[in-house]
Amino acid sequence: MYPLKFKPILKTLVWGGDKIAPFKGIETDQHNIGESWELSGVKGNESVVANGKMAGKTITELVIEYKDQLIGKKNYEKTGTEFPILIKFIDAKQDLSIQVHPDDNLAAKNKSGMKGKTEMWYVVSTDDNAHLTSGLSKSITPEEYEAMVSDNTITEALHDYKISPGDVFYIPAGRIHSIGAGSFITEIQQTSDLTYRIYDFGRLGLDGKPRELHTGLAKEAIDYSVYEDYRTHYMKEPNKEVCLVDCRYFTTSLLIADKPFVKDLSTLDSFLVIICIDGKGIVSDDKGNHEPFHRGETLLIPASTESIEIVPDNAVRILTSFVEPF
């Protein structure tokens, strides 16, 4: 197997902007592109290989064929033929809805047919006054939550952040959140498309009708804990991977490199995803495969790979992510 690229799945959304296509260096007639699903095993939205001899196959077909060689022994035992994580670029021209995701247990209890959703955000770029919402800013009860949704004051109980490129937020299932206008982010999450919408600012959908709210479902899903700071803090180190988030669903690191970087994968029982945020370069594996990449591209390194070398052209900023079940 070799480093794999996939065709982006572009999503037109009422709040979407115009940054994704130029960021990725692609042309499209679509407008209001809010999301580019870079690597997805979600049923009905499976990513399709774009390079090499496997071009045209879906990620699910590859997992079925290669099993643990593609995703790792423990991952295959746990998730079977479903690829474990979903990678997106998100461009918010308007505020997204205030929302929350259930955990796996609640998703199963509600017979959703999907897993819960824990996710993280890495801010790629921002417009002036870009912001996002993460977590409660004050203690409220479930009953107070319902009342605040009813009288359109729920935003008063949320922690709003002005953001800059490089900011990171970890969003575990149960945490109220919203991506704000002017935000361009990378999202790494569980393979799930399950969202409970709490408040949508009175906005109409693309069909001209108000979008559905899930007040009752969200009430049960919300973690009502209050924390002082919901931002993830880290120190940048050149030519070294810096861990941003390490949880049971994914481990994501940042690499800013201006010289070749070698990563040993021999003891990693997982695939590795490489998301290029800035710059370009070449990734080579121990089998003699070489794959160029540039800003906006996402590559999947199979679990059977023993090592890779990332050679930047001048400099690159990339995110790496893998899943090693706890």
Buried (B, 14 or more C-beta within 10 A) or exposed (E): BBBBBBBBBBBEBBBBBEBBBEBBEEEEEEEBBBBBBBBBBBEEBBBBBBBEEBEEBBBBBBBEEBBBBBBBEBBBEEBEBBBBBBBBBBBBBBBBBBBBBBBBEBBBEBEBEBBBBBBBBBBBBBBEEBBBBBBBBEEBEEEBBBEBBEEEEBBEBBBBBEBEBBBBBBBBBBBBBBBBBBBBBBBBBBBBBBBBBBBBEEBEEEEEEEEEBBBEBBBBBBBBEBEEEBBBEBEEEEEEBEEBBEBEBBBBBBBBBEEEBEBEBEEBBBBBBBBBBBBBBBBBBBEEBEBBBBBBBBBBBBBBBEBBBBBBEEBBBBBBBBBBBE
